[in-house]
Amino acid sequence: MAKSANNLRRWQEAGLLRDLDVHLVESLMRTCCGERLPPPAVQVALALAVRVTGDGHVCLDLNRPQWEQINLHGQNDDPSGASGTNALTTELPAPQEAADLLRACPELVGDGSGAEPFILAEGRLYLRRFWNYEQLTADKLRAWSATRYEVPADTQATAQAVTLRKKGPRGEALYLTTEQVAAVCAGLERQLTVITGGPGTGKTTIAAVLLNMLARQSDTRARPLRVRLAAPTGKAADRLQESVNAEMDDSLEHLILEPAKTLDSLLGYQPASPYFRHNRNNPLPADVVLVDETSMADLPKFAKLLDALAPNTRLILLGDKNQLASVDPGSVMAELCESETLRNNVVVLTQSKRFDDDSLIKRLSEAVNDMRADEAWEIVSAQTDAANSPMSLHDASRIRFNHIPPEFTKIIETRYAAFQAARTAKEAFAALAQFRVLCALRRGPLGVNAINRAIEDILFPHRKGEFYDHRVILVTRNDYEVKLFNGDVGVVLPDPERENEHAVFFANREQPVPCRLLPEHETAFAMTVHKSQGSGFGHIMVMLPPAESPILTRELLYTALTRTETGVDLWCTERSFKTAVRTQTARSMGLKSKLDAAGAISSSTDQPSPNE
């Protein structure tokens, strides 16, 4: 493998390949090819197909410049150049030549009919398991998209007459809007329903009304309707449960509604195993499965969910197609919403009740989402000196590792004052809901790590030990034994039932957790925009890195802005702000293409289960 090592090492040293990429490809070449190595261009293409999955892509799209698909730094580092990268990428062959070279290596690359470790299809190069995930997902959804149910003739009128539990500002009764009624009717008629919309468009309200009506339409002589609620994170699952509970009819007797769970918990996580308890051979006992924050679901997890559903299970997906995609490979929600095959299964909500028509936050988020960079910047910059404005603009270049501007300190002291004064867990969580700092990166002077240290120094300059009073923590790893999950937020406070010994209180738990039992965690006065998905805050501070950062995208800025209901303190430069608005995430994936492919495709039963 000396030639292989020499060939791939140049890419590795340039930062374009990881150790994992090189080792996996070399191992596969030894297993499949022996001493007959494929051409250098093939070796690099195979390694890049592995590499891009670490940056959220599902495959290496040979029709796109490979360099566009390689994010050297992801969301964790400051931008920096890599010497020699241009010279290396110019060595890559043209798309057709690359495809021909790959097809000439049948031991390694196939079309999906054999057992080759890589699949080449429609100019996309996949690791086999990702091709399987995509194929299974497309097969399942294509089949379910065509299934329709008979509904009562008065369904629309019934939905229109539903009175929501939530009242208007003057105590008046609230009803579903016309587009919300259309969404409910679509959900009743279809086995697969995808509901997408921005904040305040009523996605979970629609879901609750839909579940109520499904339960009422079920045969009273049969078993109750079994409904399962899920979301990618524990935090999002808790918010889904709260929202559905607020609108559900307590009088329903023919509905079994289990508490919302993470997707991992729903599928039956098994310690020390990559497989789940529920799969096609042991499907979920559910008539309806409703998933919130679907944009956060990666392709592998989504495929395993579909594999675990019985053929007649209804699937309702909620989410915002314009938000950030999952950290792991795939942009499932966006692909579903763009599919022509699923056009009758997708309901797009446009009317938001969170903001007034003249709301600055609404105007700004819409301008960002529409990629109107100049207009968005005008909205932000015009509010810099405005009294009592919900927005403030600050120069991010003034923040350095050894320097925190006075106005940053003032904002932190003011916004976190109520939290510092809180004496109970209830008061602390109420205060936390009113303000949070959101960062694009983890490292660098504007990253989560540095900003959290700065906030700690401002608020708790005399803190002692790791678990000091009022420390905010974020769980970063699922712990099924302790029942804490990635994304759970806690606060360190004295426990009056244990002689005021410090413990960690969580909003979704009655009893605090001893500090020693915490799974992996981090300080969370500031958190990444990715981690903030599924949450909402009264006011936010957003930290944008320099314009050169590959993480800066429209989706990131839009996701950050839609976490607030009242206002934002924005730290950026004009260049970094406009770069974010003008840059759209483009993940390499073939799900839409598979969904919309003409003619029949293989049945999902012919595809290996993700649990096999």
C-alpha positions as CSV (number, residue, x, y, z in Angstrom):
1,M,0.0,0.0,0.0
2,A,3.0,2.3,-0.2
3,K,1.8,3.9,-3.4
4,S,-1.6,4.4,-2.0
5,A,-0.2,5.9,1.2
6,N,2.0,8.3,-0.8
7,N,-0.9,9.3,-3.0
8,L,-3.5,9.9,-0.3
9,R,-1.0,11.4,2.2
10,R,-0.6,14.6,0.2
11,W,-4.4,15.2,0.5
12,Q,-4.3,14.3,4.1
13,E,-1.4,16.7,4.8
14,A,-3.3,19.4,3.0
15,G,-6.2,19.0,5.4
16,L,-8.5,17.6,2.7
17,L,-8.6,14.1,4.1
18,R,-8.8,12.7,7.7
19,D,-7.0,9.7,9.1
20,L,-10.3,7.9,9.1
21,D,-10.8,8.5,5.4
22,V,-7.4,7.2,4.4
23,H,-7.4,4.2,6.7
24,L,-10.9,3.0,5.6
25,V,-10.1,3.3,1.9
26,E,-6.8,1.5,2.3
27,S,-8.5,-1.3,4.2
28,L,-11.2,-1.7,1.5
29,M,-8.6,-1.7,-1.2
30,R,-6.6,-4.4,0.6
31,T,-9.8,-6.5,1.0
32,C,-11.2,-6.1,-2.4
33,C,-8.2,-5.5,-4.7
34,G,-5.3,-7.2,-3.1
35,E,-2.1,-5.8,-4.7
36,R,-3.8,-4.4,-7.8
37,L,-4.4,-0.9,-6.8
38,P,-6.9,1.4,-8.6
39,P,-5.6,4.6,-10.2
40,P,-4.7,7.5,-7.9
41,A,-7.7,9.5,-9.0
42,V,-10.0,6.6,-8.0
43,Q,-8.3,6.3,-4.6
44,V,-8.8,10.0,-3.9
45,A,-12.5,9.9,-5.1
46,L,-13.2,7.0,-2.8
47,A,-11.6,8.8,0.2
48,L,-13.4,12.0,-0.6
49,A,-16.7,10.0,-0.7
50,V,-16.0,9.1,2.9
51,R,-14.7,12.5,3.9
52,V,-17.8,14.5,2.8
53,T,-20.1,12.4,5.1
54,G,-18.3,14.1,8.0
55,D,-19.4,17.5,6.6
56,G,-23.1,16.6,6.3
57,H,-23.1,15.3,2.7
58,V,-24.5,11.9,1.9
59,C,-22.4,11.4,-1.2
60,L,-19.6,12.9,-3.4
61,D,-21.4,14.6,-6.3
62,L,-19.1,14.3,-9.2
63,N,-21.0,16.9,-11.1
64,R,-20.1,19.6,-8.4
65,P,-16.6,20.8,-7.8
66,Q,-15.3,18.5,-5.2
67,W,-13.7,21.4,-3.3
68,E,-17.2,22.9,-2.7
69,Q,-18.2,19.8,-0.8
70,I,-15.3,19.8,1.5
71,N,-15.6,21.8,4.7
72,L,-12.2,21.8,6.2
73,H,-13.3,23.2,9.5
74,G,-16.9,22.4,9.9
75,Q,-18.6,24.3,12.8
76,N,-15.8,23.9,15.2
77,D,-12.8,25.9,14.1
78,D,-11.8,29.3,12.9
79,P,-11.2,29.6,9.2
80,S,-7.7,29.3,7.9
81,G,-6.2,28.5,4.6
82,A,-4.7,25.2,3.5
83,S,-1.6,25.4,1.3
84,G,-1.6,23.4,-1.9
85,T,-5.3,22.7,-2.0
86,N,-5.8,24.3,-5.4
87,A,-3.1,22.4,-7.0
88,L,-4.4,19.1,-5.6
89,T,-8.0,19.7,-6.7
90,T,-6.9,20.5,-10.3
91,E,-5.6,16.9,-10.5
92,L,-9.1,15.5,-10.2
93,P,-10.5,14.4,-13.6
94,A,-13.7,15.8,-15.2
95,P,-17.0,14.2,-14.1
96,Q,-17.4,11.8,-17.0
97,E,-13.7,10.7,-16.9
98,A,-14.0,10.2,-13.1
99,A,-17.2,8.1,-13.6
100,D,-15.5,6.0,-16.2
101,L,-12.4,5.4,-14.0
102,L,-14.7,4.4,-11.1
103,R,-16.7,2.0,-13.2
104,A,-13.4,0.4,-14.3
105,C,-12.9,-0.8,-10.6
106,P,-15.8,-3.2,-10.2
107,E,-14.2,-4.8,-7.1
108,L,-14.8,-1.5,-5.3
109,V,-17.6,0.3,-7.1
110,G,-20.9,-1.1,-8.2
111,D,-24.4,0.0,-9.2
112,G,-26.2,-1.3,-6.1
113,S,-27.0,-4.8,-7.4
114,G,-23.9,-6.4,-5.9
115,A,-22.0,-6.2,-2.6
116,E,-19.4,-3.6,-3.6
117,P,-18.5,-1.1,-0.8
118,F,-19.1,2.0,-3.0
119,I,-22.1,2.8,-5.3
120,L,-21.9,5.1,-8.3
121,A,-25.4,6.3,-9.4
122,E,-26.4,9.4,-11.4
123,G,-22.9,10.8,-11.0
124,R,-23.0,10.4,-7.2
125,L,-20.5,8.3,-5.4
126,Y,-21.8,6.7,-2.1
127,L,-20.5,4.6,0.7
128,R,-22.9,1.6,0.3
129,R,-24.7,2.1,3.7
130,F,-25.6,5.7,2.8
131,W,-26.9,4.6,-0.6
132,N,-29.0,2.0,1.2
133,Y,-30.4,4.6,3.6
134,E,-31.3,6.8,0.7
135,Q,-32.9,4.0,-1.3
136,L,-34.9,2.7,1.6
137,T,-36.2,6.2,2.5
138,A,-37.2,6.9,-1.1
139,D,-38.9,3.5,-1.5
140,K,-40.9,3.9,1.7
141,L,-42.0,7.5,1.1
142,R,-42.9,6.9,-2.5
143,A,-45.2,4.0,-1.5
144,W,-46.8,6.0,1.4
145,S,-47.3,9.1,-0.6
146,A,-49.8,7.4,-2.8
147,T,-52.0,6.1,0.0
148,R,-55.2,8.1,0.6
149,Y,-58.0,7.6,3.1
150,E,-61.7,8.3,2.9
151,V,-62.7,11.2,5.2
152,P,-66.2,12.4,6.2
153,A,-67.7,15.0,3.8
154,D,-67.9,17.6,6.6
155,T,-64.3,17.2,7.6
156,Q,-63.3,20.7,6.4
157,A,-66.3,22.3,8.2
158,T,-65.5,20.4,11.4
159,A,-61.8,21.5,11.3
160,Q,-62.9,25.1,10.6
161,A,-65.2,25.1,13.7
162,V,-62.4,23.9,16.1
163,T,-61.9,26.3,19.0
164,L,-58.3,26.4,20.2
165,R,-57.6,26.3,23.9
166,K,-55.3,29.2,23.6
167,K,-57.1,32.6,23.7
168,G,-56.4,35.9,22.0
169,P,-54.9,38.9,23.7
170,R,-58.3,40.1,24.8
171,G,-59.5,36.7,25.8
172,E,-61.3,36.0,22.6
173,A,-61.7,32.6,21.1
174,L,-59.2,31.5,18.4
175,Y,-59.8,29.3,15.4
176,L,-57.7,27.6,12.8
177,T,-56.8,29.8,9.8
178,T,-57.7,28.7,6.3
179,E,-54.3,27.3,5.6
180,Q,-54.2,25.5,8.9
181,V,-57.6,23.9,8.1
182,A,-56.1,22.8,4.8
183,A,-53.2,21.2,6.6
184,V,-55.5,19.3,9.0
185,C,-57.5,18.0,6.0
186,A,-54.4,16.9,4.2
187,G,-53.2,15.0,7.3
188,L,-56.5,13.2,7.6
189,E,-56.5,12.2,3.9
190,R,-52.9,11.0,3.6
191,Q,-50.7,8.3,5.2
192,L,-47.7,10.7,4.8
193,T,-48.1,14.3,5.7
194,V,-45.2,16.9,5.8
195,I,-46.0,20.2,7.4
196,T,-43.4,22.9,7.0
197,G,-43.5,26.5,8.2
198,G,-41.6,29.1,10.1
199,P,-42.0,30.0,13.8
200,G,-45.6,30.9,14.9
201,T,-47.3,29.3,11.9
202,G,-49.1,26.7,14.2
203,K,-47.4,23.4,13.3
204,T,-47.9,21.8,16.7
205,T,-51.4,23.3,17.0
206,I,-52.3,21.6,13.7
207,A,-50.8,18.4,14.9
208,A,-52.9,18.4,18.1
209,V,-56.1,19.1,16.2
210,L,-55.2,16.4,13.7
211,L,-54.7,13.9,16.4
212,N,-57.9,14.9,18.1
213,M,-59.8,14.4,14.8
214,L,-58.1,11.1,14.0
215,A,-59.1,9.8,17.4
216,R,-62.7,10.8,17.0
217,Q,-62.9,9.2,13.6
218,S,-61.5,5.9,14.9
219,D,-63.9,3.0,15.4
220,T,-65.1,3.1,19.0
221,R,-65.5,-0.7,19.0
222,A,-61.9,-1.2,18.0
223,R,-58.8,-0.7,20.0
224,P,-57.8,2.9,20.8
225,L,-55.6,4.9,18.4
226,R,-52.0,4.5,19.4
227,V,-50.0,7.7,18.9
228,R,-46.3,8.1,19.3
229,L,-44.6,11.5,19.5
230,A,-40.9,12.1,18.8
231,A,-38.2,14.6,18.1
232,P,-34.5,14.4,17.4
233,T,-33.5,15.8,20.8
234,G,-34.8,15.6,24.3
235,K,-35.4,19.3,24.5
236,A,-37.4,19.3,21.3
237,A,-39.4,16.3,22.5
238,D,-40.3,18.2,25.7
239,R,-41.5,21.2,23.8
240,L,-43.5,19.0,21.5
241,Q,-45.2,17.4,24.5
242,E,-46.0,20.7,26.1
243,S,-47.5,22.1,22.8
244,V,-49.6,19.1,22.1
245,N,-50.8,18.9,25.7
246,A,-52.0,22.5,25.5
247,E,-54.4,21.7,22.7
248,M,-55.4,18.1,23.2
249,D,-58.9,17.2,24.3
250,D,-58.8,15.5,27.7
251,S,-62.1,13.8,27.1
252,L,-60.9,11.5,24.3
253,E,-61.3,7.9,25.3
254,H,-60.1,6.3,22.2
255,L,-56.5,7.7,22.1
256,I,-53.4,6.3,23.7
257,L,-50.9,9.2,23.6
258,E,-47.6,8.2,25.1
259,P,-45.1,10.9,26.3
260,A,-42.9,12.4,23.6
261,K,-39.5,10.7,23.2
262,T,-36.3,11.3,21.3
263,L,-36.0,9.3,18.1
264,D,-33.3,7.1,19.8
265,S,-35.7,6.3,22.7
266,L,-38.6,5.7,20.4
267,L,-36.7,3.2,18.3
268,G,-35.4,1.4,21.3
269,Y,-31.8,2.4,21.9
270,Q,-29.6,-0.6,22.9
271,P,-26.4,0.2,24.9
272,A,-23.1,-0.7,23.1
273,S,-25.0,-1.5,19.9
274,P,-25.5,0.5,16.7
275,Y,-28.9,-1.1,16.2
276,F,-32.3,-0.4,17.6
277,R,-34.9,-2.7,19.1
278,H,-37.5,-1.7,16.7
279,N,-37.0,-2.4,13.0
280,R,-38.9,-4.0,10.1
281,N,-38.9,-7.4,12.0
282,N,-40.1,-5.7,15.2
283,P,-42.1,-2.6,14.2
284,L,-43.2,0.1,16.5
285,P,-46.7,-0.5,18.0
286,A,-48.2,2.7,16.6
287,D,-51.0,3.8,14.4
288,V,-49.7,7.3,14.1
289,V,-46.1,8.6,14.5
290,L,-45.6,12.3,14.7
291,V,-42.1,13.8,14.5
292,D,-41.3,17.4,15.3
293,E,-38.2,19.4,14.2
294,T,-37.7,17.0,11.3
295,S,-35.1,19.3,9.8
296,M,-32.8,18.2,12.6
297,A,-33.1,14.5,11.7
298,D,-30.2,13.0,9.7
299,L,-30.6,10.5,6.9
300,P,-29.4,7.4,8.8
301,K,-31.7,8.0,11.8
302,F,-34.6,8.9,9.5
303,A,-34.2,5.7,7.5
304,K,-34.1,3.6,10.6
305,L,-37.4,5.3,11.7
306,L,-39.0,4.4,8.4
307,D,-37.7,0.9,8.7
308,A,-39.4,0.5,12.1
309,L,-42.8,1.6,11.0
310,A,-45.5,-0.9,10.1
311,P,-46.8,-0.6,6.5
312,N,-50.1,1.0,7.6
313,T,-48.7,3.5,10.1
314,R,-49.5,7.2,9.5
315,L,-46.4,9.4,9.5
316,I,-46.7,13.2,10.3
317,L,-43.6,15.2,9.9
318,L,-43.3,18.8,11.3
319,G,-40.5,21.2,10.7
320,D,-39.1,24.3,9.0
321,K,-37.4,23.5,5.7
322,N,-35.5,26.7,5.8
323,Q,-33.7,25.9,9.1
324,L,-30.3,24.3,9.5
325,A,-30.1,20.7,8.5
326,S,-28.8,18.0,10.8
327,V,-25.2,18.0,12.0
328,D,-24.9,14.5,10.6
329,P,-25.3,13.5,6.9
330,G,-28.4,14.6,5.0
331,S,-30.9,17.4,4.6
332,V,-34.0,15.2,4.7
333,M,-36.7,17.9,5.3
334,A,-35.5,20.1,2.5
335,E,-35.4,17.2,0.0
336,L,-38.9,16.1,0.9
337,C,-40.3,19.5,0.5
338,E,-38.7,19.9,-2.9
339,S,-39.9,16.6,-4.2
340,E,-42.4,16.6,-7.1
341,T,-43.6,13.1,-6.0
342,L,-44.5,14.4,-2.6
343,R,-46.1,17.7,-3.7
344,N,-49.6,16.6,-2.5
345,N,-48.2,15.4,0.8
346,V,-46.4,18.7,1.7
347,V,-48.3,21.5,3.3
348,V,-46.5,24.9,3.5
349,L,-47.6,27.3,6.2
350,T,-46.9,31.0,5.6
351,Q,-49.0,32.9,8.1
352,S,-47.2,33.5,11.4
353,K,-48.9,34.6,14.6
354,R,-45.7,35.0,16.6
355,F,-44.9,38.4,15.1
356,D,-46.9,41.5,14.2
357,D,-46.9,42.4,10.5
358,D,-44.6,45.4,11.2
359,S,-42.3,43.4,13.5
360,L,-38.6,44.1,12.8
361,I,-37.7,40.5,13.6
362,K,-40.2,39.2,11.1
363,R,-39.0,41.6,8.4
364,L,-35.4,40.7,9.1
365,S,-35.9,36.9,9.1
366,E,-37.9,37.1,5.9
367,A,-35.2,39.2,4.2
368,V,-32.6,36.7,5.3
369,N,-34.6,33.8,4.2
370,D,-35.2,35.4,0.8
371,M,-31.4,36.1,0.6
372,R,-32.0,39.9,0.2
373,A,-28.7,40.8,1.8
374,D,-28.7,44.6,1.3
375,E,-32.3,44.9,2.6
376,A,-31.5,42.8,5.6
377,W,-28.4,44.9,6.4
378,E,-30.4,48.1,6.1
379,I,-32.9,46.7,8.7
380,V,-30.2,45.9,11.1
381,S,-28.0,48.9,10.7
382,A,-30.9,51.4,10.9
383,Q,-31.7,50.2,14.5
384,T,-28.2,50.7,15.9
385,D,-28.9,53.9,17.7
386,A,-32.7,53.7,17.9
387,A,-34.0,54.1,21.4
388,N,-35.8,51.0,22.8
389,S,-35.2,49.1,19.6
390,P,-35.5,45.3,19.7
391,M,-32.3,45.2,17.8
392,S,-28.8,46.4,18.4
393,L,-25.7,46.0,16.1
394,H,-22.1,45.7,17.4
395,D,-18.8,45.3,15.7
396,A,-17.7,41.7,16.2
397,S,-14.1,42.5,15.2
398,R,-13.7,44.2,18.6
399,I,-14.0,40.9,20.4
400,R,-10.7,39.2,20.9
401,F,-9.4,36.5,23.3
402,N,-7.9,39.1,25.5
403,H,-10.4,41.9,25.1
404,I,-14.2,42.0,25.8
405,P,-15.8,45.4,24.9
406,P,-17.7,47.2,27.7
407,E,-21.0,47.1,25.8
408,F,-20.8,43.3,25.7
409,T,-20.3,43.2,29.5
410,K,-23.2,45.6,30.0
411,I,-25.6,43.5,27.8
412,I,-24.6,40.3,29.7
413,E,-25.0,41.9,33.1
414,T,-28.4,43.4,32.2
415,R,-29.9,40.4,30.3
416,Y,-28.7,37.8,32.9
417,A,-29.6,39.9,36.0
418,A,-32.9,38.1,36.6
419,F,-31.2,34.7,36.3
420,Q,-28.5,35.7,38.8
421,A,-31.2,36.8,41.2
422,A,-33.2,33.5,40.9
423,R,-33.4,31.4,44.0
424,T,-35.4,28.5,42.8
425,A,-35.2,26.2,39.8
426,K,-38.5,27.5,38.5
427,E,-37.3,31.1,38.7
428,A,-34.0,30.2,37.1
429,F,-35.6,28.4,34.1
430,A,-38.1,31.3,33.6
431,A,-35.2,33.7,33.5
432,L,-33.1,31.5,31.1
433,A,-36.1,31.4,28.7
434,Q,-35.8,35.2,28.3
435,F,-32.2,35.4,27.1
436,R,-29.5,33.3,25.5
437,V,-26.3,33.8,23.5
438,L,-26.0,31.9,20.2
439,C,-22.7,31.4,18.5
440,A,-21.9,30.0,15.0
441,L,-18.6,28.3,16.0
442,R,-17.2,26.5,19.0
443,R,-13.6,27.8,18.8
444,G,-12.2,31.2,18.2
445,P,-12.8,34.5,20.1
446,L,-16.5,34.5,18.9
447,G,-17.0,30.8,19.6
448,V,-19.0,29.1,22.4
449,N,-15.9,28.1,24.4
450,A,-14.4,31.6,24.6
451,I,-17.8,33.4,25.0
452,N,-18.8,31.1,27.8
453,R,-15.6,31.8,29.7
454,A,-16.1,35.6,29.2
455,I,-19.7,35.4,30.5
456,E,-18.5,33.3,33.5
457,D,-15.9,36.0,34.3
458,I,-18.5,38.7,34.1
459,L,-21.2,37.1,36.1
460,F,-19.3,34.9,38.5
461,P,-15.8,36.3,38.9
462,H,-15.3,34.6,42.2
463,R,-16.7,31.2,41.3
464,K,-15.0,28.1,42.8
465,G,-15.0,24.6,41.5
466,E,-16.7,23.1,38.4
467,F,-20.2,23.1,39.8
468,Y,-20.6,26.6,41.1
469,D,-23.9,28.2,42.0
470,H,-26.0,29.1,39.0
471,R,-23.8,27.4,36.4
472,V,-25.9,26.6,33.3
473,I,-25.0,23.2,31.8
474,L,-25.9,21.5,28.5
475,V,-25.8,17.7,28.3
476,T,-23.9,16.6,25.2
477,R,-24.3,12.9,25.3
478,N,-27.3,10.6,25.8
479,D,-27.3,8.7,29.1
480,Y,-30.2,6.3,29.1
481,E,-29.5,5.1,32.6
482,V,-29.7,8.6,34.2
483,K,-32.3,9.5,31.6
484,L,-30.6,12.6,30.4
485,F,-30.2,13.4,26.7
486,N,-28.1,15.4,24.3
487,G,-29.5,19.0,24.4
488,D,-31.0,18.9,27.9
489,V,-30.3,22.1,29.8
490,G,-29.8,22.2,33.6
491,V,-28.9,24.7,36.3
492,V,-26.6,24.1,39.3
493,L,-28.4,25.1,42.5
494,P,-28.3,24.2,46.2
495,D,-30.6,21.2,46.9
496,P,-32.6,22.1,50.0
497,E,-33.5,18.4,50.5
498,R,-29.8,17.5,50.7
499,E,-28.5,20.1,53.1
500,N,-28.1,22.6,50.2
501,E,-25.5,20.4,48.5
502,H,-25.1,21.5,44.9
503,A,-27.1,19.5,42.3
504,V,-28.3,20.0,38.8
505,F,-31.9,20.9,38.2
506,F,-33.7,20.2,34.9
507,A,-37.0,21.6,33.9
508,N,-38.4,18.2,32.8
509,R,-37.4,16.4,36.0
510,E,-39.0,16.6,39.4
511,Q,-35.8,15.7,41.3
512,P,-32.4,17.2,40.7
513,V,-29.4,15.1,39.5
514,P,-26.3,14.8,41.7
515,C,-23.4,16.5,40.0
516,R,-21.4,13.3,40.0
517,L,-24.0,11.5,37.9
518,L,-24.0,14.0,35.0
519,P,-23.1,12.6,31.6
520,E,-20.8,14.6,29.3
521,H,-21.8,18.2,29.4
522,E,-20.6,21.8,28.9
523,T,-21.3,25.3,30.1
524,A,-24.3,26.8,28.3
525,F,-24.7,30.5,28.9
526,A,-23.8,30.6,25.3
527,M,-24.6,27.7,22.9
528,T,-24.2,27.0,19.2
529,V,-27.0,27.8,16.8
530,H,-27.2,24.1,16.0
531,K,-27.8,23.3,19.7
532,S,-30.5,26.0,20.0
533,Q,-32.8,24.4,17.4
534,G,-36.1,23.4,19.0
535,S,-35.8,26.2,21.6
536,G,-37.2,29.7,21.8
537,F,-36.0,32.7,23.9
538,G,-37.4,36.1,24.6
539,H,-34.2,37.9,23.5
540,I,-31.0,36.6,22.0
541,M,-27.4,37.7,21.3
542,V,-26.0,36.3,18.0
543,M,-22.2,36.1,17.4
544,L,-21.2,35.8,13.7
545,P,-17.6,34.8,12.9
546,P,-15.5,36.4,10.1
547,A,-16.8,36.2,6.6
548,E,-14.2,33.6,5.7
549,S,-15.8,31.0,7.9
550,P,-17.5,28.2,5.9
551,I,-20.2,27.8,8.5
552,L,-21.7,31.2,7.6
553,T,-24.9,30.5,5.7
554,R,-28.4,31.8,5.2
555,E,-29.8,28.8,7.1
556,L,-27.6,29.4,10.1
557,L,-28.6,33.1,10.4
558,Y,-32.2,32.4,9.8
559,T,-32.3,29.6,12.4
560,A,-30.6,32.0,14.9
561,L,-33.0,34.8,14.3
562,T,-36.1,32.6,14.5
563,R,-35.1,31.6,18.1
564,T,-36.3,34.9,19.4
565,E,-39.7,36.5,20.0
566,T,-38.7,40.0,20.9
567,G,-35.2,41.1,19.9
568,V,-31.6,40.4,19.0
569,D,-28.2,41.9,19.9
570,L,-26.2,41.1,16.8
571,W,-22.3,41.0,16.8
572,C,-20.9,40.9,13.3
573,T,-19.4,42.9,10.5
574,E,-21.2,44.0,7.4
575,R,-19.2,41.6,5.3
576,S,-19.8,38.6,7.6
577,F,-23.6,39.4,7.8
578,K,-24.0,39.8,4.0
579,T,-21.9,36.7,3.3
580,A,-24.2,34.6,5.5
581,V,-27.3,35.9,3.8
582,R,-26.0,35.3,0.3
583,T,-24.6,31.8,1.1
584,Q,-27.1,28.9,0.8
585,T,-26.3,25.4,2.2
586,A,-26.0,22.9,-0.6
587,R,-25.6,19.3,0.6
588,S,-24.8,16.6,-1.8
589,M,-27.7,14.1,-1.7
590,G,-29.8,12.1,-4.1
591,L,-33.0,11.6,-2.1
592,K,-35.1,14.0,-4.2
593,S,-33.8,12.4,-7.4
594,K,-34.7,9.0,-6.1
595,L,-38.2,10.1,-5.0
596,D,-38.9,11.7,-8.4
597,A,-37.3,9.0,-10.6
598,A,-39.6,7.9,-13.4
599,G,-40.7,4.3,-13.3
600,A,-40.7,1.7,-10.6
601,I,-37.9,1.4,-8.1
602,S,-37.1,-1.6,-6.0
603,S,-39.3,-2.3,-3.1
604,S,-38.0,-1.3,0.3
605,T,-38.2,-5.0,1.3
606,D,-35.4,-5.7,-1.1
607,Q,-33.1,-3.3,0.6
608,P,-31.1,-4.4,3.6
609,S,-32.5,-3.1,6.9
610,P,-30.3,-0.5,8.6
611,N,-30.4,-2.9,11.6
612,E,-29.0,-5.8,9.5
